[in-house]
């Protein structure tokens, strides 16, 4: 069965769009990346699929344990090497040998930042692979892709010698540092950061939340919670009366709303225990959070519960909201789409495996990956069936 464009198809989607499914020969992991007319997924190699038809345009020759797409380049690592490919055609631009196994890779504004086993952090020139700087003895307690160095704007944040350090992305020079404590004093969980457009970086260190001036490193306020946080904070701009503030959830599932100016606890609401490292999602005046096997939506101003939807398994990744709909995947092998205002089920798709990463919603299309080795592209309004695997 194949599908052509119809009135039910997304009106603002890609030309000649139709629902499709692409089956990989290996497992698919992580969250798909959409850039221009291509969708990139990692299934040992990086695969570039046409967003309109699902046809594969190219795949890399090398394994990509980590991947980032930025500035017209695909940056990846097979572990011992770092490389860059042209994002449109897949041909190699450069390749360098890393000093150790690369566990984390981020790319932003012409700089690639990697974390390597044994405490190394490196900065690379994105255009040619030149090593710009290197630091040792950092990030030694937690060496996972999610816990690696963070790059935001022109600043890289690392955790070294019990201090959060802000480095200049192009030179590696330290701008400031602040003592957040070692792994034991942070409750045995990684430090998480969220750099916000209000000029502050919001830091979670175990049970503590800090607001630190991005330029000077001065702490604006400090908040202490009774349980540790596994995920980074989420920042919403604007005054508290319209839903602005800092939002986060601890591992017990308690959701907090903090005043961004004072750090005062505006409200807190219990959901259910969550092991997710994904931050809560704040949009349209609501807070959406996946806790356990359910998605909760709370009013951002008051904390009033709006609705709760229970899936058949643990919520995977983070819910995404687009055009009045909430999309999320679950360990019960199902991709769900709900009405964002009331939480009613609009459609669901049963796949052959649990959904991996977070779905992506673009131009009226929802893209998602499953452990059934398939990538799906679905009509965001109606879901529809999928076309023939290619």
Protein Blocks (a to p, Z undefined) as FASTA:
>chain_A
ZZdddfkbcfklcehiacdddddfbdcedjdddehjbccddehiacdddfklopafbdcf
bdcfbccdeehiacddehjaccdddfklopafbdcddfbdcfbdcdeehiacdddehhia
cdddfknopafbdcehiaklbccfklmccdehjbccddeehiacdddfklopafbdcdeb
pfklnoopacdddddfkopacddehjaccdddfklopafbdcddfbdcfbdcdddedjfk
nopacddddfkopacdddfklopafbacdfbddfbfbdcddeehiacddehjbccdddfk
lopafbdcddfbdcehjaddeehiacdddfkopacdddfklopafbdcddfbdcehjddd
eehiacdddfkopacdddfknopaadddZZ
